Amino acid sequence: MRVAYAVRVIKNLRIQMADGITLAADLHMPEAPGFRGPAIIEYTPYHKGNNAAYGPRATRYPFFASQGYVFVNVDIRGTGDSEGFNDSPSSPQEVQDSLAVIRWCAEQPWCDGNVGMIGISYTAGVCYDAARLAPPELKAVVLCQMCSDWYAGMACPGGSLRLFAMENFAPLMAAYNFAPPDPELLGEQWEAVWRQRLDHSKPWSLAYIDNLQDGPFWQSRLLRDQHERVKAATFLIAGWSDWYGDDMLHTYAKLQCPKRVIVGPWTHNYPENAWPLPRMNDRYECLRWFDKYLKGLDTDPAQPLEREPPVVVFVRDYTAPAPLRRTDAGYFRCEPTWPPCAATQSWELGSQGSLSLVEPGNKKPVAAGSDSFVYRPDVGIAAGRYAIGQFTPGWGMADDQRLDEGLSLVYTTPGLDRPAEVIGVPRVRLYYQASAGTTFLSVKLCDVAPDGTSVLVSKALLNLTHRDAPTAPSPLLAGQVYLLDLPLQAVAYRFASGHRVRLMFSGADVLNAWPTPQAYTASLHHGPGQASCLELPLVGPSGLSGPSWRPSEFEPLPQDQVPAPDYEVSRDLIGATLTCSYKTNSGVGVNRSRYTVSLKHPEAASVTSDYTYDMHRPGWHCQVYAKCITESDAHSMRHTAQTLITVNGAAYWQKTWSTSAARVHW
């Protein structure tokens, strides 16, 4: 019979690194004399003391402790209550520190030598960074909503600067990296620790602008090609409404260790608290994973992990699109492998916007021809924030794609005579031609309902100078026809009978990718010898029973009580500009952004964003305000980051950093 322990909390324990710097850790551990068991580490740049602001996340640590684990929540070097400084994301020093933390945990009298790690987003990435180095003490990891390629996944998907990096992540980390340690926890030394941080840390956004090409900086942080090195049992959790689902499925397919993956409809959060519904009690599933690989037991002997299919994906059905969506229709499907066994169905692009099924013996080939679109930097307002969603409660999801159709090339199938279940990685093979050397291509796969509503199913983004490899960009030759073989994001989606499949092509994804500077016209060719086509991986019935999960303990708020952000897209019809602005409040800080593109001057785009982070203690209030301005012209990208700090309303410290980069191949 399992014992539920009372929980003891130890705040701000110090872990010494090889160079003498100490990292700060909070421990949640069983309240039991002589307890000895496995440790689970969360290693974060987001200040371990902030977690209470994230509601259900704060209850995860005592949950694992109550189940016989020591949960160790650690601030990475130069953040939170740790000493030192931090000048770039995912630095080699950060990775070495994580290995030291793993060894330290394994050597403690309360640890039996078995260590696990868990994280979401950045904190999942640092777990995986440690796992690829295979420290012998690290036996299991749980990774939620992670990317294994900083450049392609976070900074420049498809080879173009991602707006989110400048709108949110830039000011967020320019605030967090300069915020003070907690004076109540560090005592007299807190200001000296803070001053070292202020003197030496840098905003992470500088590294983004200084490394707009996929070179040594990003390659030194690349995890994507090192999956075979991971020995720890790896449990991945992803969401179709997040921006890393595709990456995590790729990671799963390449891993050679014990592994499991679950992909739900969720945004960038743990599934127990994520949108859209349905939710999952993921902490119980994580407990099962840690019990198996850190303790060697089954949480529920009647339901052993090894008897369950290792792949579970949520197959989405048609759901009316909305920027703030509460629920996705669909079902969870189990598979023995990823990608599952599928038959490829091909649809060929043709004249007058047709998508024709490629069938053996078809005696009516598609006629030779081409279709063109004129590049406009304002296309993509219906695409939503990158990869169909952002954070809880999932605002900024894709809207009805008809909003973008009039400015795109559109190809559509006839109504389907039977349902089509697509699971895997769709692809397009395109014969592409453009009149400029630097162009961009947005590809959208859509589900069109009988009433004409168009739902975004999957997408692909590509800076065409990266058509061969992101590490070796080269300009297009104007007028030359190129064959592109382009994977879309992985998908699990069921097209209903009577619905139509649609492909949309344009030269911009305005809410997600920095616009290219040159005016141009692009063409897609079709017909004999230049057959552009869509390939869909079709599956039949699974043959496996669906999963049996415990429901989430956290009931979603009623729709009218969801704390939606301020979010607006507007046009200046005289000045010919489009502006996207938003304001969000995470409970820890306030993020605002204003992003503008120009139809007359596509080279001239700008983002002004800020983040305000407040810390309150009795008789003490520190506010860290960070502002970032990113702007471009035909020749360069310029970025300024500024951090201003007040204590009890009086100015305490401020600094401004600037950098720029030439516009080469983007």
N, C-alpha and C positions, 0 to 999 in steps of 0.2 A: 504493500500500500504506500502510495506517494505521500511524503510529508510536506505540508505547506509551512514554510518557515516564517517566523517574524523577521523583519528586515532591519538591519543596522546600517546607518549612513555615516561615512567618514569623508569629511570635506577637505579638499585641497591638500592631499598627500603629495609629497614631492618625489619625483623620479629623476635621478641624476643621469645626464648623458655623458659621453666620453670626454667632451670638452668642458665639463663642469656646469653647463647650463642645466637648470632643472625644469621639468615639465610638471604641470599641475594635473592631478587626477582626483575625481570624486568616486568613491566606492560605495556600491550598494551590495551588502553581503548578508548571508543568513546570520541571524542572531542565535548562535549555537556554540557552546564551549568546544574548542578544539576543532571547529569545522575545517574541512579540507575538501576542495572540489575544483571543478574547471573554472577558468576565467573567460569572460566575454568582454572584448574591448570595443569601444566606439572612440574613434580618433578624429577630432573635429576642429575646423578653423572657425566655427560659428559660436564659440564661447559656451562651454558646458553649462554655465550658470543660466543661460537663456532658455533652456529646454522647457521650463515650466510655462513659458509663454505659448508653447505649441500644443497645449491641451493634452490629448491622449498620448502624445509621444513621451511626455514626462512620466507617465505611469509604466512605461516599458521596463525601465531599469529596476524598480522594486518588484515587478512581475517576475523577471528572470531570477532575481535574488531569492524570491519566495519559493522558487522551484529548484533551489540547490546550486546556484551559480553565483560567482562574484562578478558583478558588472562594473567595469572600470571605464569611466568616461574621462577622456584625456584631451586637454587643449594642445593643439600642435604648437610648435615653437613660434614665439612671437605673437601669439594670440591669446585671448582670454586671460587666464591667471598664470600662464607659463612665461618663463623668462626668454630672452633672446629677441630676435627680430625676424621678419619674413618679407622677402622682396619679390617673390614670384610664385605662381601656383605649382603645386606638385613638384617641389624642388628635390634634388638628390639628397639634401640634408634631411628633408622631411621624411623621406623613405628610410634613411638610416636610423633616424629617431624611432620610427615605428618598429623596426626590428629590435631596438634596444628596449622598447616598452614591452614587446612580446616576451623577450628573455627575462626581463624584470618580473613580470607577472608569474611566469613559470617557476621562478626561484623563490617566490614568497611562501611562507609557511601555511597560508590558507589555500594555496593552489596545489593541485595534484600533478602539475606538469602539463596538463592539457589546456590549450588556449584556443578560443574562437574569436572571430571578429564579425561585426555587423555594422552596416552603414547604409545611408541613402544619399544619392547624388554624389557630391564631392567626398563625403565620408565613406561611401562605397568604393569610390576610386582609390582612396588610400588603403583600404582593406585589400583590394586586388593588387595594388602596387606591392604590398608586402607579400601576398600569396605567390606572386610570380617568382619571388626569390626563394620560396620554399623553405622557410625556417622550420626546423624539425618540430618545434613546440606547437606550431600552428596547424591544427587538425581540421578545422571547419570554418567556413565563412558564409555569411548571408549578405547578398548584394542586391540592393533595391534601387532601380532607376539610375543606372550607371552608364557612363561611356568609357570605352577602352581606347579611344583615339581623341585626344584633346583637340587636335586641329580639325579633323573631319566631323567630330561629334559636337563640339562646344564652340570653338572659336570661329571656324569658317566652313560650315557644311557646304559641300559642293564647290568649295574654293572661293566663296564670297563671305565677307565679314558678316557675322550674325548680329542682328540688331539687339537681341536680348543681352548679348555680352556688353554692349555699351549702355543700354537702357537701364538694366537692373544690376548685373553682376559687377560692373565697373564701380558705380557709386557705393554699392553695398560693401564691397571689400575695401574701398578707400575709407569707409567709416569703421568697419570692424577691425581692420588691421592697425588702427591708431587709437582705438578705444582703450581705456585703462583697465588694468586688473582690478579686482574687487578689493577696495581698501579694507573692508571688514575681514577678509580672509588672509591678506598678505601682511597686514599690520604695518610696521614702520617702513619696511622696504618697498611698499607698493609704488611709491613715486619714483624711486630709482629704477625699478623694473620698467615702469612706464616711459621714463626718459630715454632709456636705451632703445625702446621700440620707436619712439618719436624720432630719434636721431638717425636710425638706420633702415627702418622699413620703407617700402615703396608701394604705391598702388599697383595692383596686379594688372590693371588695364594698360599700363605702359608696355608690358610684354606683348599684349595682343597687337598693338600698333607696330611695335618694333619687329614683329615676326608674322607679317601678313602672308608670307609664303611658308610652305611646309618644309622647313629646313631643320638644322641641328637642334634648335631649341625645342621644337615639338617632337622631333624624333627621339630625343633623349627621354621624353615622357610617354612614349608610345607603348601601350600595353597590347595592342591589337594582334601583333604577330608573335606573342610570347605565351599564348594560352597553354601550349603543351608543357610548359614549365611548372604549372600549378599542380601541386600535390594535395592540397587541402580539399576536402569534400565541399563542393560549391553549390549553393542554392541561390538561384537568381529569381527576382520578382520584378516584373516590368508592366507597363501599361500602354495600350494603344493610343491613349490621349496624352502621353508623355513624349518627349523628343528622343528617348534612348531605347525604345522597344526594339527597334531594328538592330541596333548595336548589340543588345543583350542576347538576342536570338543568335546572332552571328557568333558571339562569345560562347554560348552554350554548345553550338554545333562543333566548335573547335576544341573544347575542353576534353581531356583524356582522363580526368579524375572522376570519382563519384559525383554525380551532378543531377540537378533537378531544375526545372524552370516553370514558372507560372506567369502567364500574361493575361491581365484582365483589361477592362475598359478604362482604367484609371489614369488620372493626371499625376502630377509630380508629388506623390505623397505615399506613405504607407497605406496598403489597401484597406485597413480597418477604418481609415478616416478619409478615404479618397472619393473623388467624384470622377466620372458618373458612377451611379450605382449599377449593378449590385456590388456590395463590399464583401470582404473576406476577413476572417479572424486570422490575420497573418502572424501575430505573435505566437499563437498556438502552433501554427505550421513551422515557425522558426524554432520553437521549443522542441518539436519532434525531430528536427534536423540536428540540433545541438545534442539532444539526448542520444541520438543514434551514433554520432561521430565524436562526441566528447566523453560520453559515459558508456557507450556500448549497449544501450538498452532501447526498447521501444516504449514510447510514452503510453501508447495504448496497445497492449499485446494482441488485441483482436484486430488491429489495423496496422500491421508492420509496414514500414516505408518501402521495403524491397518488393512488396507485392503490388505497389501502385505504379501506374505508368509515370515515367519521369517528365513528361511534357503535358501541360494543361494550358490551353489557349481559349480565350473567350471569343466565340464566333459572333460577330456583330450582325444583326439584322437591320433593315432600314429603320432609322429613327429620324424624325423631322429635325433638321439642323437648327441650332440656336447657339449664340455666343456663350450663353450660360446654360448648360444642359444638366439636368438632374439625373437622368437614367438613360442607359443604352439598352435597347432590346437585343436579345441574343441568348446564347447558352454556352456553358463551359464544356469543352470537348477534350478528351484525353487521347494522347498519341504515344506510341513507343519511341518515336524519333522526331528530330527536327532537322531539316524540313521533312514533313510527312511524304509518304509515297503519293505522287500526283501525276496526272496526265496533263500534258501541255495543250491548251487550246489557243489557236492563233487567229487573230483578227487583223485583216489588212486594211490600211488606210487607203481611201479612194477619193474620187472627185465628189464635189457637192457634200462634203462632210460625212461620207459614209465610212462605216467600219463593217467589213464583210468577212464572214466566217470562212476560213481556209479549210476546204474539205477535199478529200481525195476525189479525183475525177471531175472537179469543177471545170466546166467548159466555158465559163464566162470570166476570164481573167480581168483584174482591175486595169482600167485604161491608164496609159502613161500620162503623167502630168505632174504639176506641183501646185502648192498653195503657199501663200505668203502672209506674214504679219509684220506690221511696223512696230518697232520697239517703243513701248511707253513705260516709264518707270513707276507709274502709279497703279499697275495691274496687280491684283492679289489681295484686295481688301476683304474678300470673302474667305481667304485661305486660313484665317485665324493666326494666332501666335504659333511659332514654329512647331510643327508636328502635332497640331490639333489640340493644344491645350496648355495651360500653365497654372500649376499650383492648385491648392484648394481655395475656393470652391470650383475651380475649373473654368474660370472666365477666359474670354478670348478664344473660344473654340471656333471651328469653321462654321460659317454661315451658308446660306443657299448659294451655290456656286454660279447661279444665273447672274449674280451681280458682276461677275468677271467675264462672262461668256462673250459679250459684245466686243471686247478688246482682245480676244484670244482666237486661236484656230481651234475649231471644235469638230470632233469626229464621233459619230454615235451609231450604235448597232440598232437593228430592229428590236422590237419587244421580244424578250426571251420566251421561248415556248415551254421552258421548264426551269426550276430553280438551279442556280449555279453556285456551288460552294467553293470559294477561292481561298486556299490556305498555302502560304509560302511566299515567294518573292516574285511578283510580276516583273516583266521586263518589256522595254520597248526597243526595237531595232529601227533606227531612223536614218534616212538619207537627208542630211542637213546641209544647208548652204546659207552663207551670210555675207553681207556687204562690208563688214568691219572686222578688224583683227581680234577685238575683245568683245565677246557677247555672252549672254546668259540665257539659260533655258529652264523654264519651269514646266514640269509635266504633272498633270493631275489626272488620276483615275477616279471616276465618279459613278454613282448610282442614280439614275434618273427615274423617278416615280411616274406613274401614269398621269399625274396632274402637272408634271414638268419640274417639280422640285428636284434639285440636284445636290446630292450629298457627297462630300469629299471622302473617298475611301483610302487612297494612298497617293503618294507624290514622290517626285524626285527633283532635285535642284542641281544644276551643273553650270559652273563657269567654264565655257568652252575651251579656254586656254588650258584647262586641266583635263582635257578629254583623254589623254594617254596616261598621265600619272600626276598626282598633286605635287610631287617632288620635282617634276620636270615640265613646268608649264611652257607653252609656246603659242604665239598668236596664230589665228586662222589666216589662211590666204583668201582674200576676198574673191568670191565667185567660185571657189573650189567646193565640190560636194564631198562631205565626210560621212562615213558610216559610223554611227554611234550605237553601241550596245549598252544600254543604260538600265541598271536595276532600279526598281522603285522600292519604297519601304516595304518591309515584310507586312503581311496582312492576314487576317482571318475574317472573312466576310462572306455573307450569303446573299446573293442577288435573287430577288423573288421573281417568280414567273410573271411576265407582263412588264417588268422593269427593263430599262435599257442600260447598257454599259457605254460610258462616254470617256473620251480622252480630250484634254484641253492643253494647249500649248501657248506659252507667252514668253516674253523676254524679261519678266520681273516677278518677284514675290515680295511685294513692297513692305509687308510687315515683318519680314524675316531676313532678307538679304540686301546688303548695301547695293544700290543701283550702279550699273556700269555707266561709263561716262560718254560713250559715243552714240550718236544716232545711227540706226541701221535698219535694214530690212532683212528678215530671215525667211527661208523657204524650206518646206518639207516636200520631198519628191516621193512619188508612188508609181506603181505599175511595173511591168516586166523589167528586170535588171536593176530596179531601184525600189524594191518592195518594202516600204516602211510598214511595220506591224507591231501589234500588241500581243504578248504571250502571257496567258493566265494559267497558273497551276490549279487545276480542278481536282477535287477529291470526292470520293464516294462516302458512304456511311462509315463511321469510325469502327464500329464493332466492339468498342470498349465502353464500359459504364462511365458516366460522368462522376466527378469527384463528390465526396461527401465531406463537407467542411462545416466547422462550427461557425455560426453567424458572428458578425462583428458585434462587440459589446457597446459600440458607440452609434447611437441612433442619429441619422442625419437630421439637420434642422429642416423645418417646413420651408418650402420654396420661398415664401414671402419673408422669411427670417434669415436667409442666406446673406452674409455680409459682402455684397457685390462691390467691386471697386468702381471708381469713376473711369470710364473708358469711352473714348470718342474718336471717330475718324471724320474729318471735315475737309472741304475743298474751298479754295479761293478761286472762284471762276474767272475773275479778272486777272489776278496774278498768276494763274495756272499752276497752283501748288496744291499738294495734298499733305495734310498734317494728321498725325496720330498722337494722341496724348492720353495719359492715364495717371491715376493716383491709387496706390494700394497701401493698406496698413496691416502689417503682419502680426501686430500685437507687441512686437519688439521695436519696430522702426517703420518709418513712412518713406515710400519710394514714389517719386514723380518723374515723368519723362515726357518730352515733347520732341517729336521727330518729323522733319519736313523734307519732302522731295519736290523738285521742280520739273514740270513737263517741258518748259522751254530750255532749261539748262540741267539735263540729267546728271551732269558731273557735279552739280552743287547740291549736296545733301547735308543735313546736320541733325545731330541729336544733342539735346541739353537734358541732363538727368541729374537727380540728386537723391540723397538718402539721409534721413535724420534719425539718429540713434541716441536714445536717452537711457541713462543709468541713474537710479534713485536709491539713496541710502538715507537714514535719519540725519537731517541737517546737511545733506550733501546731494547736489544734482550736477551731473556731468552730461553735457550734450555734445555729440560729435556730428558735425554736418559736413557731408562730402558732396561736391558738385563736379560733374564731368561734362566737358563740351567736346564733341567729336564732329568734325566737318571736313568736307572734301571739295576739291575743284578738279580741273582736268588733269592736273599734274601731281597732286599730293593729297595725303590724308594727314590731318592735324588733330592732336588730342591734348587737352589740358585737364588735369585733375587737381582739385583744391580741397584741402581738409581744414576746417576751422573748429576749434574746441573751446567751449566755455565751461567754467566751473562756478556754480552758484551765480550764473548770469554774467560773470566777468570773463573777458577774453583771457585765454590761457596759452594757446599755441595755434599757429597756422602755418601752412606751407603750400606752395603751388609747384606742380611739375608739368613740364611740357615735352612733347615729342612729336615727330612727324616722320612720314615714310613716303617715298615716291610711289606713284601709281604705275606699277608694272604688272601686266597680266591680270588686272582686275579693275 
